[in-house]
Amino acid sequence: MVSLFLGVLAVVTVQAGSVIAQRALLSDIEISQGKDGTVRTYLPSKSSPVALELVKGRSDAAGLTTGKAVIGEPGVKPLNEGGGPLDEGGGFRGAMSMTCDASGQCRPVEDNPGAPPGQAIEVAMKSVTGDVRQFRPYRVESGEWLDSSSAPSLSPRIVVNKKAAEGFARHKVPAEMRVEGAVANTTPRIVGVVDDGSWGPTIYIRSDELLNWMSVESLSDERYGGVELMLAPGSTADLQQTLRSRLVASGVAPEEISFQTVNSLKEMQSQLTLMRWIFLGMAGLVLLIGVAGILNVGLATVGERIEEFALRRAVGTPRLLLAGIVLAETLLTGLLTAAFAIGVGAVGLKAVSVVLGSREPFLQDVAFPWEAGVAGVIAGLVAGVLGGLIPAVRAARIPIATVMRA
């Protein structure tokens, strides 16, 4: 039973681990690409007035534009010029900090030539319209997400990611934010911290609050990716058609408008399946040790009870019923062992969630997968059948004449 317990526990662990691994992978992908079924489109910057107007106030759509902001002392060179992580020395973020000549040779350029170094942090600024977290479930570490139900404030509320929060905790910078295209510097208020999986400091801000200080045309910069729209599946066909018509009428080329549906699970399903079968094969080898243990005990038991079985046959017990009695014993052993292994697995997963949940967000409040329980029951039944089949057949074939030995 100990060897069988270890075998079933291995099957349960592999099945539970594969389900949790799938959730963890999907969780990271959902943050960067969106939940499965989300319809996405990327539009040029010149389409921002039309695109943001159409999604404004809709609960089944959200818009996102990306720009650059510097928070801290005005007129100085940021500590991480280019927007890179402060713990990695900053560094340029992309092509906007490079210049290339006619021969194709590129070199980095300073965003603030001649400016003295000072206490300021450069961040990627993402302005959002609507509830973007229904499509990208950013994990709130502290505080709260942006509340779109209240009126826009002249002091923009921002949510920072973990990289930005670490930078603000390490460097005390003034609460002054300058944004390209804004008529004046603003005084932001940090209302929350999220884990968005981004490699560099990033802030999130409501588009309508940012529009108090700049025009809608300035919200999106082609150097940072234009406008991204995320739409709910199945209920935004009218919005897609209206968006396409309005954008084409405003001068956007039709080939620049395309909609893609996020289907991450399907894309990685083959890899997950292969990984699951490999580990299930390893767990199956451990389970076979338990089957061999049941088989040995079963054969020994039949040998010790040979006279009893012969006497049962002599008083009219059918061979099939006799085989069923022996097989039922091994099946009961397999089921009881499986139940114990499933219970240990559930308790172990709960303990892991409590101990490691604070460091690994996908383990927080994780429930024991029902697939693992089903796999454990099946493993216990299979072990009972394989381990008890031969002893059952041997018990059924005991001749009646054997009773004369008793």
C-alpha positions as CSV (number, residue, x, y, z in Angstrom):
1,M,0.0,0.0,0.0
2,V,2.9,2.4,0.6
3,S,4.3,1.8,-2.9
4,L,0.8,2.1,-4.3
5,F,0.3,5.3,-2.3
6,L,3.5,6.8,-3.7
7,G,2.5,5.8,-7.3
8,V,-1.0,7.4,-7.0
9,L,0.4,10.5,-5.3
10,A,2.8,10.9,-8.2
11,V,0.0,10.7,-10.7
12,V,-2.0,13.2,-8.7
13,T,1.0,15.6,-8.4
14,V,1.7,15.4,-12.1
15,Q,-1.9,16.1,-13.0
16,A,-2.3,19.0,-10.5
17,G,1.1,20.4,-11.5
18,S,0.2,20.4,-15.2
19,V,-3.1,22.2,-14.5
20,I,-1.4,24.8,-12.3
21,A,1.5,25.2,-14.9
22,Q,-1.1,25.8,-17.6
23,R,-2.8,28.5,-15.4
24,A,0.6,30.1,-14.7
25,L,1.6,30.2,-18.3
26,L,-1.8,31.6,-19.3
27,S,-1.7,34.2,-16.5
28,D,1.6,35.6,-17.9
29,I,0.4,35.5,-21.5
30,E,-3.0,37.1,-20.5
31,I,-1.1,40.1,-18.9
32,S,0.9,40.8,-22.1
33,Q,-1.5,39.7,-24.9
34,G,-4.9,39.5,-23.3
35,K,-7.3,36.8,-22.3
36,D,-8.3,34.0,-24.7
37,G,-11.0,35.3,-27.1
38,T,-10.1,38.9,-26.8
39,V,-10.2,40.7,-30.2
40,R,-7.3,43.1,-30.6
41,T,-6.4,45.6,-33.2
42,Y,-3.4,48.0,-33.5
43,L,-4.1,51.3,-35.3
44,P,-1.8,54.1,-36.5
45,S,-1.5,57.2,-34.3
46,K,-3.6,59.4,-36.6
47,S,-6.6,57.2,-35.8
48,S,-6.6,57.9,-32.1
49,P,-9.4,60.6,-32.1
50,V,-11.8,58.3,-33.9
51,A,-10.8,55.1,-32.1
52,L,-10.9,56.5,-28.6
53,E,-14.2,58.2,-29.3
54,L,-15.9,55.0,-30.4
55,V,-14.8,53.0,-27.3
56,K,-15.5,55.7,-24.8
57,G,-18.2,54.6,-22.3
58,R,-18.4,51.1,-23.6
59,S,-18.1,48.2,-21.1
60,D,-17.1,45.7,-23.8
61,A,-14.1,47.6,-25.2
62,A,-11.0,49.4,-24.0
63,G,-8.4,51.5,-25.7
64,L,-4.7,51.9,-24.8
65,T,-2.1,54.3,-26.0
66,T,1.6,54.5,-25.1
67,G,3.8,57.5,-24.6
68,K,6.7,58.7,-22.4
69,A,6.7,60.7,-19.2
70,V,9.3,62.0,-16.8
71,I,8.4,62.3,-13.1
72,G,10.7,64.4,-10.8
73,E,12.7,67.5,-11.1
74,P,12.0,69.6,-14.2
75,G,14.7,70.3,-16.8
76,V,17.1,67.5,-15.7
77,K,18.3,64.3,-17.2
78,P,16.4,61.3,-15.7
79,L,18.2,58.8,-13.7
80,N,17.2,56.1,-16.2
81,E,17.3,58.1,-19.4
82,G,15.5,56.0,-22.1
83,G,13.2,54.4,-19.6
84,G,15.1,51.3,-18.7
85,P,15.0,49.6,-15.2
86,L,16.8,51.6,-12.6
87,D,18.5,48.5,-11.1
88,E,20.1,47.9,-14.5
89,G,21.4,51.4,-15.1
90,G,18.5,52.6,-17.2
91,G,19.2,52.6,-20.9
92,F,17.3,53.5,-24.0
93,R,14.0,51.9,-24.6
94,G,13.9,51.5,-28.4
95,A,14.2,53.2,-31.7
96,M,13.2,56.7,-30.4
97,S,16.6,56.9,-28.6
98,M,18.5,56.0,-31.8
99,T,19.5,57.9,-34.9
100,C,20.6,56.3,-38.2
101,D,22.5,57.8,-41.1
102,A,22.2,57.0,-44.8
103,S,24.5,54.0,-44.6
104,G,22.3,52.3,-42.0
105,Q,24.6,52.9,-39.0
106,C,22.7,53.8,-35.9
107,R,23.8,55.3,-32.6
108,P,22.0,56.3,-29.4
109,V,21.2,59.9,-28.9
110,E,20.4,61.8,-25.7
111,D,16.8,62.7,-25.1
112,N,17.9,65.7,-23.0
113,P,21.1,67.1,-24.5
114,G,22.9,69.5,-22.2
115,A,20.5,68.9,-19.3
116,P,22.2,68.3,-15.9
117,P,21.6,65.0,-14.1
118,G,18.9,65.2,-11.4
119,Q,16.3,63.4,-9.4
120,A,13.8,62.3,-12.1
121,I,12.6,58.9,-13.4
122,E,11.5,58.3,-17.0
123,V,8.6,55.9,-17.4
124,A,6.5,54.4,-20.2
125,M,3.1,56.0,-19.9
126,K,0.0,54.0,-20.9
127,S,-3.2,55.9,-21.0
128,V,-6.3,53.7,-20.9
129,T,-9.9,54.2,-21.9
130,G,-12.4,51.8,-20.2
131,D,-11.7,48.8,-18.0
132,V,-8.5,47.4,-19.6
133,R,-8.2,44.8,-16.8
134,Q,-11.1,42.8,-18.1
135,F,-8.9,41.9,-21.0
136,R,-5.5,42.1,-19.3
137,P,-5.8,41.0,-15.7
138,Y,-3.0,43.0,-14.1
139,R,-2.4,41.8,-10.6
140,V,-2.9,44.6,-8.1
141,E,-0.1,44.5,-5.5
142,S,-1.3,47.3,-3.3
143,G,-3.8,50.2,-3.5
144,E,-6.4,50.0,-6.3
145,W,-6.8,50.2,-10.0
146,L,-8.0,53.3,-11.8
147,D,-11.6,54.1,-11.1
148,S,-13.3,55.2,-14.3
149,S,-16.6,55.9,-12.7
150,S,-15.6,59.2,-11.1
151,A,-15.1,62.6,-12.9
152,P,-11.7,63.2,-14.4
153,S,-9.3,65.1,-12.0
154,L,-6.9,67.9,-12.9
155,S,-4.3,66.0,-10.7
156,P,-4.0,62.7,-12.7
157,R,-4.3,59.5,-10.7
158,I,-1.7,57.0,-11.8
159,V,-1.1,53.3,-11.1
160,V,2.6,52.3,-11.3
161,N,4.0,48.9,-12.0
162,K,6.5,47.1,-9.7
163,K,9.6,48.4,-11.5
164,A,8.4,52.0,-11.2
165,A,7.4,51.4,-7.6
166,E,10.9,50.1,-6.8
167,G,12.4,53.2,-8.4
168,F,10.2,55.7,-6.5
169,A,11.0,53.8,-3.3
170,R,14.7,54.0,-3.9
171,H,14.8,57.6,-5.2
172,K,12.9,60.5,-3.6
173,V,11.7,62.5,-6.5
174,P,9.3,65.5,-6.6
175,A,5.7,64.8,-7.6
176,E,5.9,66.6,-11.0
177,M,5.2,64.9,-14.3
178,R,6.1,66.2,-17.7
179,V,4.6,64.6,-20.8
180,E,5.5,65.3,-24.4
181,G,2.7,67.4,-25.9
182,A,1.2,68.6,-22.6
183,V,0.6,72.3,-22.1
184,A,2.1,72.2,-18.6
185,N,3.5,69.8,-16.1
186,T,1.1,68.0,-13.8
187,T,1.1,66.8,-10.2
188,P,0.3,63.0,-10.3
189,R,-1.1,61.0,-7.4
190,I,-0.1,57.3,-7.1
191,V,-3.2,55.2,-6.2
192,G,-1.9,51.7,-6.7
193,V,0.8,49.3,-7.7
194,V,0.3,46.4,-10.2
195,D,2.3,43.6,-11.6
196,D,2.1,43.9,-15.4
197,G,5.1,41.8,-16.3
198,S,6.8,44.8,-17.9
199,W,10.6,45.0,-17.9
200,G,10.8,48.7,-17.3
201,P,9.1,51.4,-15.2
202,T,5.5,51.9,-16.5
203,I,2.6,54.0,-15.3
204,Y,-1.1,53.8,-16.2
205,I,-3.3,56.8,-16.4
206,R,-6.9,57.6,-17.4
207,S,-7.1,59.1,-20.9
208,D,-9.7,61.6,-19.9
209,E,-7.6,63.0,-17.1
210,L,-4.6,63.3,-19.5
211,L,-6.8,65.1,-22.0
212,N,-7.1,68.0,-19.5
213,W,-3.5,68.8,-20.3
214,M,-3.1,67.7,-23.9
215,S,-5.0,67.1,-27.2
216,V,-6.3,63.7,-28.2
217,E,-4.0,63.8,-31.2
218,S,-1.0,64.0,-28.9
219,L,-2.1,60.9,-26.8
220,S,-0.6,58.4,-29.3
221,D,2.9,58.6,-30.7
222,E,3.8,56.3,-33.6
223,R,7.2,55.7,-32.1
224,Y,5.5,53.9,-29.2
225,G,3.1,51.8,-31.1
226,G,0.0,53.8,-32.0
227,V,-3.4,52.9,-30.6
228,E,-4.3,49.4,-29.3
229,L,-8.0,48.5,-28.9
230,M,-9.2,45.4,-27.1
231,L,-12.8,44.2,-27.7
232,A,-14.9,41.5,-26.0
233,P,-15.6,38.4,-28.2
234,G,-18.9,38.0,-29.8
235,S,-20.5,41.3,-28.9
236,T,-18.5,43.9,-30.8
237,A,-19.2,43.1,-34.4
238,D,-21.1,46.4,-34.8
239,L,-18.2,48.3,-33.2
240,Q,-15.7,46.7,-35.6
241,Q,-17.8,47.6,-38.6
242,T,-18.3,51.2,-37.4
243,L,-14.6,51.5,-36.6
244,R,-13.5,50.3,-40.0
245,S,-15.9,52.6,-41.8
246,R,-15.0,55.7,-39.8
247,L,-11.3,55.1,-40.0
248,V,-11.4,54.6,-43.8
249,A,-13.4,57.8,-44.1
250,S,-10.8,59.7,-42.1
251,G,-8.0,58.6,-44.4
252,V,-6.7,55.4,-42.8
253,A,-5.8,52.8,-45.4
254,P,-8.0,49.6,-45.2
255,E,-4.9,47.3,-45.0
256,E,-3.9,49.1,-41.8
257,I,-7.0,47.9,-40.1
258,S,-7.1,44.3,-39.0
259,F,-8.6,42.4,-36.0
260,Q,-6.9,39.4,-34.4
261,T,-8.4,37.0,-31.8
262,V,-6.2,35.9,-28.9
263,N,-6.0,32.1,-28.8
264,S,-3.0,31.4,-26.6
265,L,-4.3,28.2,-25.1
266,K,-4.6,26.5,-28.5
267,E,-1.1,27.7,-29.5
268,M,0.6,26.1,-26.5
269,Q,-1.7,23.2,-26.0
270,S,0.6,20.7,-27.9
271,Q,3.5,21.7,-25.7
272,L,1.5,21.3,-22.5
273,T,0.1,18.0,-23.6
274,L,3.6,16.7,-24.5
275,M,5.0,17.8,-21.1
276,R,2.0,16.2,-19.3
277,W,2.4,12.9,-21.0
278,I,6.1,12.8,-20.3
279,F,5.6,13.3,-16.6
280,L,2.6,11.0,-16.5
281,G,4.8,8.3,-18.0
282,M,7.3,8.8,-15.2
283,A,4.5,8.7,-12.6
284,G,3.2,5.5,-14.3
285,L,6.5,3.8,-13.6
286,V,6.2,4.6,-9.9
287,L,2.6,3.3,-10.0
288,L,3.7,0.0,-11.6
289,I,5.8,-0.6,-8.4
290,G,2.6,-0.3,-6.4
291,V,0.8,-2.7,-8.9
292,A,3.7,-5.2,-8.4
293,G,3.2,-5.0,-4.7
294,I,-0.5,-5.7,-4.9
295,L,0.2,-8.5,-7.2
296,N,2.7,-10.2,-4.9
297,V,0.4,-9.8,-1.9
298,G,-2.6,-11.1,-3.9
299,L,-0.8,-14.2,-5.0
300,A,0.5,-14.9,-1.5
301,T,-3.0,-14.4,-0.1
302,V,-4.5,-16.8,-2.7
303,G,-1.9,-19.4,-1.8
304,E,-2.7,-19.1,1.9
305,R,-6.5,-19.4,1.4
306,I,-6.4,-22.1,-1.2
307,E,-8.4,-24.5,1.0
308,E,-11.0,-21.8,1.7
309,F,-11.5,-21.1,-2.0
310,A,-11.7,-24.8,-2.8
311,L,-14.4,-25.2,-0.1
312,R,-16.4,-22.3,-1.5
313,R,-16.2,-24.0,-4.9
314,A,-17.4,-27.3,-3.3
315,V,-20.5,-25.7,-1.9
316,G,-21.5,-24.1,-5.2
317,T,-19.8,-20.7,-5.4
318,P,-19.4,-19.9,-9.1
319,R,-15.9,-19.3,-10.5
320,L,-16.8,-15.8,-11.7
321,L,-18.1,-14.8,-8.2
322,L,-14.9,-16.2,-6.6
323,A,-12.8,-14.2,-8.9
324,G,-14.9,-11.1,-8.2
325,I,-14.4,-11.5,-4.5
326,V,-10.6,-11.5,-4.9
327,L,-10.7,-8.6,-7.4
328,A,-13.0,-6.5,-5.2
329,E,-10.4,-6.7,-2.4
330,T,-7.7,-5.3,-4.5
331,L,-10.0,-2.7,-6.0
332,L,-11.0,-1.6,-2.5
333,T,-7.3,-1.4,-1.5
334,G,-6.6,0.7,-4.6
335,L,-9.5,3.1,-4.0
336,L,-8.7,3.6,-0.3
337,T,-5.1,4.3,-1.1
338,A,-6.1,6.7,-3.9
339,A,-8.4,8.6,-1.5
340,F,-5.6,8.9,1.0
341,A,-3.2,10.1,-1.7
342,I,-5.7,12.7,-3.1
343,G,-6.2,14.0,0.4
344,V,-2.5,14.3,1.0
345,G,-2.1,16.1,-2.4
346,A,-4.9,18.5,-1.6
347,V,-3.4,19.4,1.9
348,G,0.0,19.7,0.4
349,L,-1.2,22.1,-2.4
350,K,-2.9,24.2,0.3
351,A,0.3,24.4,2.3
352,V,2.3,25.4,-0.8
353,S,-0.3,28.1,-1.5
354,V,0.0,29.5,2.0
355,V,3.8,29.4,2.1
356,L,4.6,30.5,-1.5
357,G,1.5,32.4,-2.4
358,S,3.0,35.8,-1.5
359,R,6.0,35.2,-3.8
360,E,4.2,33.5,-6.6
361,P,0.9,35.2,-7.5
362,F,-0.5,32.3,-9.5
363,L,-0.4,30.2,-6.3
364,Q,-2.6,32.5,-4.3
365,D,-5.9,30.9,-3.3
366,V,-5.3,28.1,-5.8
367,A,-7.9,25.3,-5.5
368,F,-7.1,21.7,-5.8
369,P,-7.8,20.8,-9.5
370,W,-10.7,18.3,-9.9
371,E,-8.7,16.8,-12.8
372,A,-6.1,15.6,-10.3
373,G,-8.7,14.0,-8.1
374,V,-10.2,12.1,-11.1
375,A,-6.7,11.0,-12.2
376,G,-6.0,9.7,-8.7
377,V,-9.2,7.7,-8.6
378,I,-8.5,6.2,-12.1
379,A,-4.9,5.4,-11.1
380,G,-6.2,3.6,-8.0
381,L,-8.8,1.6,-10.0
382,V,-6.3,0.7,-12.7
383,A,-3.7,-0.4,-10.1
384,G,-6.4,-2.5,-8.3
385,V,-7.4,-4.2,-11.6
386,L,-3.9,-4.9,-12.8
387,G,-2.7,-6.1,-9.4
388,G,-5.7,-8.3,-8.6
389,L,-6.5,-9.8,-12.0
390,I,-4.0,-12.6,-11.9
391,P,-4.7,-13.6,-8.3
392,A,-8.5,-13.5,-9.1
393,V,-8.0,-15.8,-12.1
394,R,-5.8,-18.2,-10.0
395,A,-8.4,-18.3,-7.3
396,A,-11.2,-19.1,-9.8
397,R,-9.1,-22.0,-11.3
398,I,-8.5,-23.8,-8.0
399,P,-9.9,-27.3,-8.4
400,I,-12.6,-28.6,-6.0
401,A,-10.5,-31.6,-5.2
402,T,-8.1,-29.4,-3.3
403,V,-10.7,-29.3,-0.4
404,M,-9.7,-32.9,0.4
405,R,-6.4,-31.5,1.8
406,A,-8.1,-29.6,4.5
